[in-house]
Every structure is written in C-alpha cells, then in structure tokens.
Amino acid sequence: MPISSSFELFFIFSLITGQILQILSLNIGINYGQIANNLPSPSQVSELLQSLSINKVKLYDAAPNVLSAFSNSNIEFIIGIGNENVANMIDPSQAKAWIQQNVQSFLPQTKITCITVGNEILSSKDTSLMSNLVPAMQSLHGALVSLGLDQQVNITTAHSLAVLGNSYPPSSGSFQQNLAQYIQPLLDFHSKTNSPFLINVYPYFAYKASPDTVSMEYVLFQPNQGVTDPNTNLNYDNMLYAQLDSVYSAIKAMGYNDINVRVSETGWPSKGDPDEAGATPENAALYNGNLLKRLEMNQGTPLMPTTPLSIYVFALFNEDLKPGPTSERNYGLFYPNNTPVYNIDLQGSGFSGFSPSTTSFIVTGSSSKQMVISLLGILGSLIVAI
C-alpha cells in the first residue's frame, strides 16, 4: 500500500509521531540509491522521508526529478557526480555549467549542501581517473566560489576502506603507499576548504570474509571484551569504531589534524548467497538497531571521543537491479512498497517516548494501524547523529 494513498494512515501517524518527535531531536542520514525498476516515485519517497523526520539524504547522482520532488522539504542533500563525468569537471567552464544546472537552479527550494565527486575512485585501479580526481574537485570548488555558493555547498569524494594499507591496530592506520601521491593533495584540499573526508565502512565485509575468526558480537555492537590497541591502551568493543580510528590515524600520519571524517555508507544486508555468512534479517536488525543506540549517546570513537559520529545509513530501499552477489540487492531498510524489511526491537534503547507496542515492526497484515507501528519502528532504526 503506497503511503500517500491512505489518509487514515497519515492521520494516525501524525497524531502519534507528533508527540514522539518532540522527544527525538537527532538528525537522520540515509543513502537513497535508485538502481531498481520498482521503486516508488520521488514524490512518494519525499512523503515517506518527511513522515519519518529524516532530514539528510545522500544521492549518487543529481537526478532533477528527485531534487524537484524534495523542493521545500527541508531535507538536506548530498548529490553526486558519476565517475564517468569526473574528467569533464577539470574544465572550469564545464564545472561551472554543472553547478549552475544541478545545484544553483534548485537552490534554495531544495537544500543541497555537498557534492561528491565520484565514488571510491582511489580503489578503482584506474590511474587516469585517480589523477583527475583532485583537479576536478578544485575546479568545482572554484565554480562554487565564483557563484558565491562555497559557504553553503562543499566538495568531497567517498572512499572505500580499501584505501588503507594497514588498519590494525587503529593507532597504526595508514594509507596504501601507492596512493600517497593522490591522498596528499586530496587531504590538502580538504584542509583548505574545510570539507569532510567521506569513508564507506562495512564491518559486514570483514565478517563475511572470515566468519570463523571475526567475532559476531564485535561487528554487531553486542557485549564483548573488545580489542585493546597496544599503542594507546584504548579498548574497542566494535569494529566500526576501530575502522574509523584507523582512518583518523592514517590522515594524521599524513600530517593533518583538522579534517573531519564522516561515514558516507554503512549497513548490513538482510539476505545473501549461501557463501555470504551473516546476511540475515536478524543480523541486519541488530547492526542498525545497536548502531542507533550508540549514536543516541552522541559519543565519539575511542581516539576521537569529543567528535560525535556522522553517519549515513545504507540504504533506503532494496535495489533489484544492482549487480553482484545477492547481498548487494538487499541492504534496504524498506521494500519498494514502503514496508520495512525486518524487525528491530528498540526496547531499552533509552528513548523515553517509546513503549513496547511501538518499538518493534509489525510487517504482516495490511491495516493502517499495523503500518503506523511499522513506521514508528523504522523511525527509531534510522536515527543517526550527523
């Protein structure tokens, strides 16, 4: 049942969430991928996200139909330039034209605050593309300056954790040596423009690769003894924090202490192939639910305790056309019909406004009341501090 088709749903939902949202003041960030042929329209997605009080969205392109659908929605957008267009952005005239068409024409009705130039370029092995990355970012930033938009829109790019050559212990984190020629000017750009370093972090990948040696409790934020960094004596009770601190250490090893690291993607698949250990609805619910509880504390990592985490959950929907293993098509928190994919129990999460009847998904049945309870559950699962 499309959410926009039920007046009763919205009436009930607004009554309940009107009270709960007075308690919840945390921001929400989510990746809105569109590699699918069965997704709801952008206008329906806008209604869904606004009803859930999600106010930060990351796109992988600059689809005009999406940006138009979110006009006057107060949702902040990260938009993207595809890897195939990075080289073109080195030309100042093309960079300025792109900014005018894809950013300036939508402001201020649609809030665009960040542009990602390509995705995971430095782990692509395409040396031409890698060489073009920073010049393209510089050209786009110059275009923003010339248009007077550099104070409200920043330029960055998202990286795979594969850019690290060493990640353990976290204090010894370092970038791959062969990437230094690309990393150094990139970090210099971030430092000078005060733009964030974005990293895609998936503890699931580590568990999938070595399920017999990687602790499930460690990757799912469940109680465990943790791992102590012998250089700092800092204890890590989850892999995500350890991986993030490895990135901070790698950046500091390159001579920079003023660059903020943000998680542009993290999540857990609800389904996978037989050889994809751990890809289950139960584990996905634990990962996102326990991540919520950590973020609710507004805490930082052991190495950066006073820097609250900034995270975009991956992803909004299951995307049926994504290539690769089954897991790639099953990271969504929602099915394309707007119903949640799995249950999340938020009892004990610390939210004083939730009761047991509104902290778990009800994903069976079709009544408006059941859908409302489902939506309240997913609201809790998505809350992340940005």
LUMRO-10050 format. One line per 10 residues: number of its first residue (from 1); their letters; for each residue y, z, x of N, C-alpha, C. Coordinates in steps of 0.2 Angstrom, whole numbers. Each point is the difference from the previous one (the first is absolute). Layout:
N
NUM> a> Y:Z:X:Y:Z:X:Y:Z:X  ...
END
This chain:
386
1> mpisssfelf> -6:0:4:6:0:-4:6:0:4  4:-5:0:6:0:4:5:5:-2  3:4:5:4:6:-1:6:-2:-5  3:-6:1:6:-2:-4:-2:-1:-7  -7:-1:-2:-1:-1:-7:-1:5:-4  1:6:2:-1:6:-4:6:5:-1  3:0:-5:6:4:-1:-2:7:0  -6:2:-3:-3:6:-1:-1:3:7  -3:-4:5:-1:2:6:7:3:4  5:-5:-1:6:2:4:3:6:-3
11> fifslitgqi> 0:1:-7:3:6:-3:-4:6:2  -6:0:0:-4:6:2:1:1:8  0:-5:3:1:1:8:7:2:1  5:-2:-3:6:2:2:1:7:-2  -3:3:-6:1:7:-1:-3:4:5  -6:-2:2:-3:5:5:3:-1:7  1:-6:2:3:-1:7:7:3:0  4:0:-5:6:2:0:1:7:3  -5:4:-2:0:7:3:-3:0:7  -5:-3:1:-4:0:6:5:-3:6
21> lqilslnigi> 4:-5:-2:4:-3:6:6:4:2  1:5:-4:5:5:2:-2:4:5  -7:1:1:-3:4:5:-1:-4:6  -2:-7:-1:-1:-4:6:6:-4:2  2:2:7:6:-4:2:-2:-4:7  -6:0:1:-2:-4:6:0:-8:-1  1:-3:5:1:-8:-1:-8:-3:1  0:-6:-3:-7:-3:0:1:-7:3  -5:-1:5:0:-7:3:-7:-3:-1  0:-6:-1:-6:-4:-2:1:-7:2
31> nygqiannlp> -6:-3:3:0:-7:2:-2:-4:-7  4:-5:-1:-2:-4:-6:-2:-7:3  -6:-1:1:-3:-6:2:-2:-5:-6  0:-6:1:-1:-5:-5:-5:-5:1  -5:1:4:-5:-5:2:-5:0:-5  2:-2:-6:-5:1:-6:2:-5:-5  -4:-2:-5:1:-4:-5:0:3:-7  0:7:0:-1:3:-7:5:6:0  5:0:3:5:6:0:5:-1:-6  2:6:-2:5:0:-5:7:-3:2
41> spsqvsellq> 4:-2:-4:6:-3:2:5:5:3  4:-3:5:5:5:3:4:4:-5  1:-2:-6:4:4:-4:-4:6:-3  -7:-2:-1:-4:6:-2:-1:5:6  -1:-3:6:0:5:6:6:4:1  6:-3:-2:6:4:1:0:6:-5  -3:-2:-7:0:5:-5:-5:6:2  -6:-2:3:-5:5:2:3:4:6  3:-3:5:3:4:5:5:5:-2  5:-2:-4:5:4:-2:-3:5:-5
51> slsinkvkly> -5:-1:-4:-3:5:-4:-3:6:4  -2:-2:6:-3:5:5:5:3:5  6:-2:-1:5:2:5:-1:-1:7  -3:-6:1:-1:-3:7:7:-3:2  3:2:5:6:-3:2:1:-4:6  -6:-1:4:0:-4:6:-6:-5:0  1:-6:1:-5:-5:0:1:-5:6  -6:-1:3:0:-5:5:-4:-6:-2  4:-6:1:-3:-7:-1:-2:-3:7  -4:-5:-1:-2:-4:6:4:-6:0
61> daapnvlsaf> 4:-2:-4:4:-6:-1:7:2:-3  3:-5:-2:7:1:-4:0:-3:-6  -6:0:-4:-1:-4:-6:6:2:-5  4:-6:-2:6:1:-4:-2:3:-7  -6:-2:-3:-2:2:-6:-1:8:0  -2:2:5:-1:8:1:7:3:1  4:-2:4:6:3:1:5:0:-6  -1:-6:-4:4:0:-6:-3:4:-5  -6:1:-1:-3:4:-5:2:8:1  1:2:7:2:7:1:8:1:0
71> snsniefiig> 3:-5:-2:8:1:0:2:6:-4  4:4:2:3:6:-3:-6:5:-1  -5:0:4:-5:5:-1:0:6:5  5:0:4:1:5:5:-6:1:5  -4:-5:0:-6:0:5:2:-3:6  -1:3:6:2:-3:6:-6:-4:3  2:-6:3:-5:-5:2:1:-1:8  -6:0:3:-1:-3:6:-3:-7:-1  3:-5:2:-3:-7:-1:-2:-3:7  -4:-5:0:-3:-3:6:1:-7:1
81> ignenvanmi> 0:-2:6:0:-7:3:-7:-1:3  -3:-5:-3:-7:-2:2:0:-2:8  -6:1:3:0:-2:7:1:-7:1  -1:-4:-5:1:-7:1:7:-2:0  5:4:-2:7:-1:0:4:3:5  -4:4:5:4:4:5:4:-4:4  -3:-5:3:3:-5:5:6:-3:-3  0:-1:-6:6:-3:-3:6:4:0  -1:7:0:5:5:-1:4:1:7  -2:-3:5:3:0:7:7:-4:-1
91> dpsqakawiq> 0:-5:-4:6:-4:-1:5:4:-4  6:2:2:4:4:-3:2:-3:-7  1:-6:-1:2:-3:-6:-6:1:-5  -6:-1:2:-6:1:-5:-1:7:-2  1:5:5:0:7:-1:5:2:-5  6:-3:1:6:2:-5:-2:-3:-7  -2:-6:0:-2:-3:-7:-5:4:-3  -5:2:4:-6:4:-3:3:7:-3  4:3:3:3:6:-2:4:-1:-6  4:-5:0:4:-2:-6:-4:-1:-6
101> qnvqsflpqt> -5:-4:1:-5:-2:-6:-4:6:-3  -3:3:5:-5:5:-2:2:7:0  6:2:2:3:7:0:6:0:-3  5:-3:2:7:0:-2:1:-2:-8  -4:-5:-2:0:-3:-7:-3:5:-5  -4:5:3:-3:5:-5:4:7:0  4:1:5:4:6:1:6:0:-5  2:5:-3:-3:7:1:-4:2:-6  -2:-5:-4:-4:1:-6:-7:3:2  -3:-4:5:-6:2:3:1:3:7
111> kitcitvgne> -2:6:1:1:4:6:-5:-2:5  3:-4:5:-4:-2:6:3:3:6  -5:4:3:3:5:5:-3:-2:7  -6:-4:0:-3:-2:7:-4:-6:-1  0:-4:6:-3:-6:1:-5:1:5  -7:-2:-1:-5:0:5:-1:-7:2  1:-1:7:-1:-7:3:-7:-1:2  -4:-3:-4:-7:-1:2:-4:6:-1  -7:0:0:-4:6:-1:-5:-1:6  -1:6:3:-5:1:6:0:-6:5
121> ilsskdtslm> 6:-2:2:1:-6:4:-3:2:7  1:6:3:-1:2:7:-8:0:1  -4:1:-6:-7:0:1:-3:-7:-2  4:-5:-1:-2:-7:-2:-3:-4:5  1:2:6:-2:-4:6:4:-7:1  4:-1:-5:4:-6:0:7:1:5  -1:-2:6:6:2:5:6:-3:-2  0:-6:-3:6:-4:-2:4:4:-6  -4:3:-4:2:4:-6:3:6:3  -4:3:4:2:7:3:7:-1:4
131> snlvpamqsl> 1:-5:3:6:-2:4:6:-1:-4  -2:-2:-6:6:-2:-5:2:6:-4  -4:5:0:1:6:-5:7:3:1  2:3:6:6:3:1:6:-4:0  0:-7:2:5:-4:-1:2:-1:-7  -5:-1:-4:0:-1:-7:4:6:-4  -3:6:2:3:6:-2:8:1:2  1:-2:6:7:1:2:4:-5:-4  -2:-6:-1:4:-5:-4:1:2:-7  -5:3:-3:1:2:-7:4:6:0
141> hgalvslgld> 0:4:5:5:6:0:7:-3:1  1:-5:4:6:-3:1:3:-3:-7  -5:-2:-4:2:-3:-6:3:5:-5  -4:6:0:2:6:-4:7:2:2  1:0:7:7:3:2:5:-5:-2  -1:-7:0:5:-4:-2:2:0:-7  -5:2:-4:1:0:-7:2:7:-3  0:5:5:2:7:-2:-5:4:-3  -6:-2:1:-6:3:-3:-4:5:4  2:0:7:-4:4:5:-1:7:-1
151> qqvnittahs> 5:3:-4:0:7:-1:-5:2:-6  -2:-5:-4:-4:1:-6:-7:-3:0  -1:-4:5:-6:-4:1:-2:0:7  -6:3:2:-2:-1:7:-6:-4:1  -1:-2:6:-5:-5:3:-5:4:3  -7:-2:-1:-5:3:4:-6:-5:-1  -6:3:2:-6:-4:0:-6:5:-1  -5:-1:-3:-6:4:0:-6:-1:4  -3:5:3:-5:-1:5:-6:3:-2  -6:-3:3:-6:3:-1:-1:5:6
161> lavlgnsypp> -4:5:-1:-1:5:5:-4:-3:6  -2:-6:-1:-3:-3:6:5:-1:6  7:1:-1:5:-1:5:-1:6:5  -4:5:-2:-1:5:5:-6:-1:5  1:1:6:-5:-1:5:-4:7:0  3:5:-1:-3:7:0:3:4:-5  -4:4:-4:2:4:-6:-3:7:1  -4:2:5:-2:6:0:0:3:8  2:6:0:3:4:-5:7:-2:-2  2:2:-6:7:-3:-2:5:0:5
171> ssgsfqqnla> 1:6:4:5:0:5:0:-5:5  -6:-4:1:-1:-5:5:0:-7:-3  3:0:-6:0:-7:-4:4:-5:4  -2:-6:1:4:-5:4:-2:-7:-4  5:-4:1:-1:-7:-2:-4:-4:5  -3:-5:-3:-4:-5:5:4:-2:5  -2:0:6:4:-2:6:2:-8:-1  -4:-4:-3:2:-7:0:5:-1:-6  2:5:-3:5:0:-6:7:2:3  0:3:6:6:3:2:6:-4:0
181> qyiqplldfh> -1:-7:2:6:-4:0:3:-2:-7  -4:1:-5:2:-1:-7:3:7:-3  -4:5:2:2:7:-3:7:3:2  1:-1:7:6:2:3:7:-2:-4  0:-7:0:6:-2:-4:0:2:-7  -6:0:-3:0:2:-7:3:7:-1  -3:5:4:3:7:-1:7:0:2  2:-4:4:8:0:2:4:-2:-6  -3:-5:-4:3:-2:-6:0:5:-5  -5:4:-1:-1:5:-5:5:6:2
191> sktnspflin> 1:1:6:4:6:3:8:-2:-2  1:-6:2:7:-2:-1:2:-1:-7  -4:-2:-5:1:-2:-7:-2:6:-4  -3:5:2:-2:6:-3:-5:-2:-6  -4:-4:2:-5:-3:-5:-7:3:1  -4:1:-5:-7:4:1:-5:-5:3  -5:4:4:-6:-3:2:-5:1:-5  -3:-6:-3:-4:0:-5:-7:-1:3  -5:5:-3:-7:-1:3:-5:1:-6  -5:-5:0:-5:0:-6:-6:5:3
201> vypyfaykas> -1:5:-3:-5:5:2:-5:1:-5  -7:-1:2:-5:1:-4:-6:4:3  0:6:-1:-6:4:2:-7:-3:-2  1:-3:-6:-7:-3:-2:-3:-5:5  4:-3:3:-3:-5:5:-4:3:5  3:6:3:-4:4:5:-6:3:-3  0:2:-6:-6:3:-3:-5:-6:-1  2:-6:-3:-4:-5:-1:-4:-3:6  4:0:6:-3:-2:6:-5:5:3  1:7:-1:-5:5:3:-1:5:-5
211> pdtvsmeyvl> -4:-1:-6:-1:5:-5:-4:6:3  -4:-1:5:-4:5:2:3:5:5  6:-2:3:4:4:5:6:2:-3  3:-3:-4:7:2:-3:-1:4:-6  3:6:0:-1:5:-5:4:-3:-7  -4:0:-5:3:-1:-7:5:5:-2  -1:6:2:5:5:-2:7:-1:4  -1:-3:6:6:-1:4:4:-6:-2  -3:-5:-3:4:-6:-2:2:1:-7  -3:5:-4:2:1:-7:5:6:-1
221> fqpnqgvtdp> 2:3:5:5:6:-1:-4:6:-3  -6:0:1:-4:6:-2:-1:5:5  -1:6:-2:-1:6:5:-5:-2:6  3:1:6:-4:-1:6:3:4:6  -4:0:5:3:4:6:5:-4:3  0:-7:-1:5:-4:4:-1:-1:7  5:-4:3:-1:-2:7:6:3:4  -1:3:5:6:2:4:2:-4:6  6:-2:0:2:-4:6:1:4:6  -4:-1:5:0:4:6:6:0:4
231> ntnlnydnml> 4:-5:-1:7:0:4:5:4:-4  0:1:-6:5:3:-4:-2:7:-3  -7:0:-1:-3:6:-4:1:-1:-7  3:-6:-3:1:-1:-7:-6:-1:-3  -2:3:-6:-6:-2:-4:2:-5:-5  -5:-4:-1:0:-6:-5:-6:1:-5  2:1:-6:-6:1:-5:0:-6:-4  3:-6:2:-1:-6:-4:2:-6:5  -4:-5:-1:1:-6:5:7:-3:-1  3:-1:-6:6:-3:-1:6:3:4
241> yaqldsvysa> 0:6:0:5:4:4:-1:-2:8  -6:0:2:-2:-1:7:2:-7:2  -1:-5:-5:2:-7:2:7:-1:0  4:4:-5:7:-1:0:3:3:7  -2:6:2:2:3:6:-1:-5:6  -6:-3:0:-1:-5:5:5:-5:1  2:-3:-6:6:-5:0:6:3:3  2:6:-3:6:4:3:-1:0:8  -5:2:2:-1:1:7:0:-6:4  -2:-6:-3:0:-6:3:7:-3:1
251> ikamgyndin> 4:2:-5:7:-2:0:4:4:5  -1:6:0:3:5:5:-2:-2:7  -6:-3:1:-2:-2:7:4:-6:2  2:-4:-5:5:-5:2:7:1:1  1:7:-1:7:2:1:5:1:-6  -3:1:-6:4:0:-6:-2:6:-3  5:4:-2:-1:6:-4:4:0:-7  3:-5:-1:5:0:-6:-3:-5:-6  -6:-2:1:-3:-5:-5:-4:4:-5  1:-2:-6:-4:3:-6:-6:-4:-1
261> vrvsetgwps> -6:3:-1:-6:-3:-2:-2:1:-7  -1:-6:-4:-1:1:-7:-7:-4:-1  -4:3:-5:-6:-3:-1:1:-6:-6  -1:-6:2:1:-5:-5:-6:-2:-4  -6:2:2:-6:0:-4:-4:5:2  -3:3:-5:-6:4:1:-4:1:-7  -6:0:0:-4:1:-6:-8:0:2  -4:0:-6:-7:0:1:-3:-4:-6  -5:-4:2:-3:-5:-5:-4:4:-5  -1:-2:-6:-4:3:-5:-7:-4:0
271> kgdpdeagat> -1:-5:3:-6:-4:0:0:-4:6  -7:-1:3:-1:-4:6:-6:-3:0  -2:-4:5:-6:-3:1:-5:5:3  -7:-1:0:-5:5:2:2:3:7  3:-4:4:1:2:7:7:4:1  3:1:-6:7:3:0:-1:7:-2  -2:4:5:-1:7:-2:7:4:-2  -1:4:-6:5:4:-2:4:-3:-5  -1:-7:-2:5:-3:-5:-3:1:-7  3:6:-2:-2:2:-7:6:3:-4
281> penaalyngn> -1:0:-7:6:2:-4:1:8:2  -5:3:1:0:8:2:4:1:6  -1:-4:5:3:1:7:8:-3:-1  1:-5:-3:6:-3:-1:5:6:-4  -3:3:-5:3:5:-4:2:6:5  -5:2:4:1:5:5:6:-1:5  -1:-6:2:5:-2:6:7:0:-3  2:-3:-6:6:-1:-3:2:7:-3  -4:3:-3:1:7:-3:2:5:5  -4:0:6:2:5:5:6:-2:4
291> llkrlemnqg> 1:-6:1:6:-2:3:6:2:-4  0:-1:-7:5:3:-4:2:7:2  -6:4:0:1:7:1:4:2:7  -2:-4:5:3:1:6:8:-2:0  1:-6:-3:7:-2:-1:4:4:-4  -3:3:-5:4:5:-4:3:6:4  -3:1:5:2:6:4:6:-2:4  2:-7:0:5:-2:4:0:1:8  -7:0:2:-1:2:7:0:-6:4  1:1:7:-1:-5:5:-7:0:3
301> tplmpttpls> 0:-4:5:-7:0:4:1:6:5  -6:2:3:1:5:5:5:-1:6  1:-6:2:4:-2:6:7:0:-3  1:-2:-6:7:-1:-3:0:4:-7  0:7:1:-1:4:-6:7:0:-4  5:-2:2:7:0:-4:1:-7:-3  -4:-5:2:1:-6:-3:-4:-2:-6  2:1:-6:-5:-1:-6:-3:-7:0  -6:-1:-2:-3:-6:0:3:-5:-5  0:-6:2:2:-6:-4:-5:-5:-1
311> iyvfalfned> -3:0:-6:-6:-4:-1:0:-5:-6  -2:-6:1:-2:-4:-6:-7:-1:-1  -2:2:-6:-7:-1:-1:-2:-7:-2  -6:-2:3:-3:-6:-2:-6:1:-4  0:-3:-6:5:-5:-3:0:1:-7  5:-3:-3:1:1:-7:-6:-3:-5  -3:-6:2:-5:-3:-4:-6:-2:4  -6:-1:-2:-5:-3:3:2:-8:0  -1:-3:5:2:-7:1:-7:-4:1  -1:-4:-5:-7:-4:0:0:-6:4
321> lkpgptsern> 5:-2:3:0:-6:4:1:1:7  0:6:2:0:2:7:-6:-2:4  1:-3:6:-7:-2:3:-2:6:4  -6:-1:3:-3:6:4:-5:4:-4  -2:6:2:-5:4:-3:2:2:-7  -5:3:-3:2:2:-7:5:5:0  0:5:5:5:5:0:7:-3:-1  2:-6:3:6:-3:0:3:-1:-7  -4:-1:-4:2:-1:-7:0:6:-5  -1:6:3:-1:6:-3:4:6:2
331> yglfypnntp> 6:-1:3:4:5:2:5:3:-6  0:-4:-6:4:2:-5:0:6:-3  5:3:-2:0:6:-4:-1:-2:-8  2:-6:-1:-1:-2:-7:-4:-7:0  -3:-1:-6:-3:-6:-1:6:-5:-3  -1:-6:0:5:-4:-3:2:1:-7  -4:3:-4:2:2:-7:4:7:0  2:2:5:4:6:1:-4:7:-1  -6:-1:0:-4:7:-1:-2:2:7  0:7:2:-2:2:6:-7:-1:2
341> vynidlqgsg> -1:-1:7:-6:-2:2:-5:6:1  2:6:2:-4:5:1:4:7:-2  -5:5:-1:3:7:-2:3:3:6  5:4:-1:3:4:5:1:7:-3  -3:5:3:1:7:-3:6:3:4  5:2:-3:6:3:4:0:7:-2  -5:3:-2:1:8:-1:0:3:6  5:5:1:1:3:6:5:-3:5  3:-6:-3:4:-3:5:7:3:1  1:5:-4:6:3:1:6:-2:-5
351> fsgfspstts> -2:-5:-4:5:-2:-5:0:5:-6  5:4:-1:0:5:-6:0:-3:-7  2:-6:0:0:-4:-7:-6:-3:-2  -5:0:4:-6:-3:-2:-6:5:-3  -3:-2:-5:-5:4:-3:-7:-4:1  -6:4:0:-6:-4:1:0:-6:-5  2:0:-6:0:-6:-4:4:-6:2  4:1:5:4:-6:2:0:-1:8  -5:3:3:-1:-1:7:-6:-4:2  -4:-3:-5:-5:-5:1:1:-6:-4
361> fivtgssskq> -3:-5:3:1:-7:-4:-6:1:-6  2:-4:-5:-5:-1:-5:0:-8:-1  -5:-3:3:0:-7:1:-4:-4:-5  -3:4:-5:-4:-3:-5:3:1:-6  -1:-5:-5:3:0:-7:6:-4:1  3:-1:-6:6:-4:0:6:3:-4  0:6:-2:5:3:-4:6:1:4  6:0:-3:6:1:4:0:7:3  -2:5:-3:0:7:3:-4:0:7  -6:-4:0:-4:0:6:4:-3:5
371> mvisllgilg> 3:-6:-2:4:-4:5:5:5:3  4:3:-4:5:5:3:-3:5:5  -5:3:-2:-3:5:5:-2:-4:6  -3:-6:0:-1:-4:6:6:-1:4  5:-2:-3:6:-1:3:3:6:4  0:6:-4:2:6:3:-4:1:7  -6:-1:0:-4:1:5:2:-4:6  1:-7:-1:1:-4:5:7:1:3  5:3:-4:6:2:2:0:5:5  -4:5:-1:-1:5:6:-3:-3:6
381> slivai> -5:-5:-1:-3:-3:6:4:-4:4  6:-2:-2:4:-5:3:6:3:4  1:7:-2:6:3:3:0:1:7  4:-4:4:0:1:7:8:1:2  1:4:5:6:1:3:3:-6:4  5:-3:-1:3:-5:4:5:2:4
END
